[in-house]
Amino acid sequence: MTLEKHSNTSRRRFLATGGAALAALAVGLSACAPQEDTLAKQANVGDNKNYIAGDGSVTEFAKSERSAPVKIDGVLFDGTAVKQADLLGKVTVLNFWFAACAPCRVEAPILEALHQDFKAKGVQFFGVNLRDEKATAEAFEKSFNLTYPSFNDKDGAVLLSVSGLVPPNAVPTTLVLDKEGRVASRVLGEVEKGTLKALITAAAAE
């Protein structure tokens, strides 16, 4: 199924089930060009920023349209191994980032605030660091007081597990997985707190 079809489904669900904030967001996104075109243009600019910034577009996947559970198999910076079974029964938020990514720095406090808001409800957050050495990643986490762990994903194992849903080098990207470990929603680019909160709330209510 194409991303365009997912996006159309997303807009219908936002308008049908979202509050005023989500409805307004859906209207604002309805005129967006296909994400692949946006990413391709940035890739050809050659501005040496070493990442491709998403446009903030949001896709929400209906239950019947979700792909198979994410077959995650990765290791956190503290050495803890995380596998597919660890995602079952909980809503999981995966945020793909690295320290030199400017939008990642802007959204870091938002992600930590939502982690604090939802951890008592059983929602787990993981960062997925695509480039940094441990010391660099830990310095970033300390700078922004991040308390949720991150994968050391320089080998791309976690990124590969969501191939087709997270465009290569499109950082940041945030995924919300449902309690079966399937991708329920995605934000390409910097998150807005109200939007991500609504996406997590919707997944947790299922």
C-alpha positions as semicolon CSV with decimal commas, in nm:
position;residue;x (nm);y (nm);z (nm)
1;M;0,000;0,000;0,000
2;T;0,140;0,339;-0,091
3;L;0,234;0,621;0,144
4;E;-0,013;0,842;-0,043
5;K;-0,295;0,606;0,047
6;H;-0,179;0,600;0,408
7;S;-0,172;0,979;0,409
8;N;-0,527;0,996;0,273
9;T;-0,641;0,755;0,543
10;S;-0,454;0,965;0,795
11;R;-0,636;1,281;0,698
12;R;-0,974;1,109;0,712
13;R;-0,902;0,974;1,059
14;F;-0,780;1,307;1,185
15;L;-1,091;1,484;1,064
16;A;-1,322;1,212;1,192
17;T;-1,171;1,141;1,531
18;G;-0,930;1,416;1,626
19;G;-0,991;1,721;1,840
20;A;-0,968;2,072;1,709
21;A;-0,589;2,074;1,717
22;L;-0,558;1,755;1,512
23;A;-0,824;1,866;1,268
24;A;-0,641;2,191;1,212
25;L;-0,317;2,001;1,161
26;A;-0,477;1,771;0,906
27;V;-0,610;2,065;0,708
28;G;-0,267;2,225;0,714
29;L;-0,104;1,909;0,582
30;S;-0,360;1,835;0,313
31;A;-0,172;2,039;0,055
32;C;0,171;1,888;0,128
33;A;0,361;1,743;-0,167
34;P;0,462;1,376;-0,145
35;Q;0,735;1,333;0,117
36;E;0,969;1,158;-0,127
37;D;0,980;1,472;-0,342
38;T;1,068;1,688;-0,041
39;L;1,346;1,454;0,066
40;A;1,483;1,424;-0,287
41;K;1,507;1,801;-0,323
42;Q;1,699;1,831;0,004
43;A;1,933;1,549;-0,095
44;N;2,024;1,739;-0,412
45;V;2,088;2,073;-0,242
46;G;2,433;1,980;-0,115
47;D;2,428;2,208;0,190
48;N;2,648;1,974;0,397
49;K;2,413;1,952;0,693
50;N;2,439;1,570;0,671
51;Y;2,074;1,498;0,734
52;I;1,743;1,540;0,554
53;A;1,481;1,723;0,758
54;G;1,127;1,593;0,729
55;D;0,848;1,842;0,675
56;G;0,660;1,751;0,993
57;S;0,402;1,549;0,804
58;V;0,197;1,307;1,011
59;T;0,066;0,970;0,898
60;E;-0,174;0,768;1,111
61;F;-0,228;0,405;1,007
62;A;-0,565;0,238;1,055
63;K;-0,550;-0,096;1,238
64;S;-0,639;-0,287;0,924
65;E;-0,358;-0,117;0,730
66;R;-0,070;-0,160;0,971
67;S;0,232;-0,360;0,868
68;A;0,363;-0,661;1,058
69;P;0,508;-0,606;1,407
70;V;0,849;-0,444;1,408
71;K;1,117;-0,713;1,441
72;I;1,347;-0,502;1,650
73;D;1,680;-0,643;1,765
74;G;1,912;-0,380;1,904
75;V;2,135;-0,281;2,192
76;L;2,100;0,031;2,406
77;F;2,401;0,244;2,492
78;D;2,398;0,091;2,841
79;G;2,440;-0,255;2,688
80;T;2,081;-0,374;2,735
81;A;1,950;-0,586;2,449
82;V;1,597;-0,509;2,327
83;K;1,404;-0,752;2,109
84;Q;1,061;-0,771;1,950
85;A;0,906;-0,936;2,257
86;D;0,995;-0,629;2,465
87;L;0,755;-0,418;2,258
88;L;0,450;-0,634;2,311
89;G;0,173;-0,521;2,544
90;K;0,297;-0,160;2,558
91;V;0,276;0,144;2,338
92;T;0,630;0,228;2,227
93;V;0,767;0,556;2,094
94;L;1,080;0,536;1,877
95;N;1,262;0,861;1,800
96;F;1,543;0,853;1,542
97;W;1,809;1,114;1,616
98;F;2,174;1,214;1,640
99;A;2,343;1,493;1,833
100;A;2,433;1,728;1,547
101;C;2,076;1,733;1,412
102;A;1,931;2,076;1,494
103;P;1,562;1,968;1,496
104;C;1,657;1,682;1,729
105;R;1,783;1,935;1,981
106;V;1,462;2,137;1,958
107;E;1,234;1,838;2,014
108;A;1,439;1,667;2,287
109;P;1,267;1,851;2,578
110;I;0,927;1,772;2,424
111;L;1,004;1,402;2,406
112;E;1,127;1,397;2,765
113;A;0,817;1,581;2,886
114;L;0,590;1,331;2,710
115;H;0,796;1,043;2,847
116;Q;0,731;1,174;3,196
117;D;0,361;1,224;3,120
118;F;0,308;0,872;2,987
119;K;0,551;0,644;3,169
120;A;0,302;0,576;3,450
121;K;0,058;0,460;3,181
122;G;0,302;0,198;3,055
123;V;0,420;0,384;2,744
124;Q;0,789;0,330;2,676
125;F;1,021;0,565;2,490
126;F;1,341;0,475;2,307
127;G;1,574;0,697;2,115
128;V;1,746;0,544;1,813
129;N;2,084;0,710;1,763
130;L;2,208;0,659;1,410
131;R;2,557;0,814;1,414
132;D;2,710;0,905;1,748
133;E;2,968;0,742;1,968
134;K;2,853;0,663;2,320
135;A;3,021;0,968;2,477
136;T;2,857;1,206;2,230
137;A;2,514;1,051;2,276
138;E;2,544;1,059;2,655
139;A;2,654;1,424;2,649
140;F;2,344;1,508;2,446
141;E;2,120;1,316;2,687
142;K;2,276;1,488;2,987
143;S;2,244;1,831;2,826
144;F;1,869;1,783;2,775
145;N;1,807;1,574;3,089
146;L;1,678;1,280;2,888
147;T;1,585;0,987;3,110
148;Y;1,467;0,739;2,846
149;P;1,733;0,517;2,685
150;S;1,862;0,516;2,329
151;F;1,979;0,245;2,094
152;N;2,331;0,256;1,960
153;D;2,224;0,203;1,599
154;K;2,535;0,293;1,402
155;D;2,505;-0,051;1,241
156;G;2,151;0,034;1,127
157;A;1,985;-0,274;1,280
158;V;1,689;-0,087;1,428
159;L;1,657;0,135;1,122
160;L;1,647;-0,176;0,904
161;S;1,363;-0,320;1,114
162;V;1,142;-0,028;1,007
163;S;1,264;-0,014;0,648
164;G;1,012;0,164;0,426
165;L;0,869;0,363;0,719
166;V;1,173;0,570;0,812
167;P;1,347;0,714;0,504
168;P;1,727;0,683;0,523
169;N;1,884;0,999;0,668
170;A;1,543;1,156;0,740
171;V;1,615;1,270;1,092
172;P;1,434;1,320;1,317
173;T;1,157;1,071;1,258
174;T;0,925;0,949;1,534
175;L;0,718;0,631;1,529
176;V;0,439;0,530;1,766
177;L;0,399;0,152;1,788
178;D;0,078;-0,006;1,910
179;K;0,062;-0,276;2,177
180;E;0,124;-0,541;1,914
181;G;0,446;-0,374;1,805
182;R;0,301;-0,240;1,478
183;V;0,352;0,116;1,356
184;A;0,037;0,310;1,442
185;S;0,161;0,654;1,342
186;R;0,464;0,842;1,216
187;V;0,596;1,198;1,223
188;L;0,858;1,288;0,964
189;G;1,054;1,579;1,104
190;E;1,037;1,776;1,427
191;V;0,744;1,682;1,649
192;E;0,491;1,916;1,803
193;K;0,399;1,825;2,158
194;G;0,022;1,837;2,117
195;T;0,031;1,626;1,803
196;L;0,256;1,354;1,943
197;K;0,058;1,348;2,267
198;A;-0,263;1,288;2,070
199;L;-0,100;1,009;1,866
200;I;0,028;0,834;2,180
201;T;-0,309;0,876;2,354
202;A;-0,489;0,723;2,056
203;A;-0,258;0,421;2,050
204;A;-0,282;0,371;2,426
205;A;-0,663;0,378;2,410
206;E;-0,679;0,086;2,165
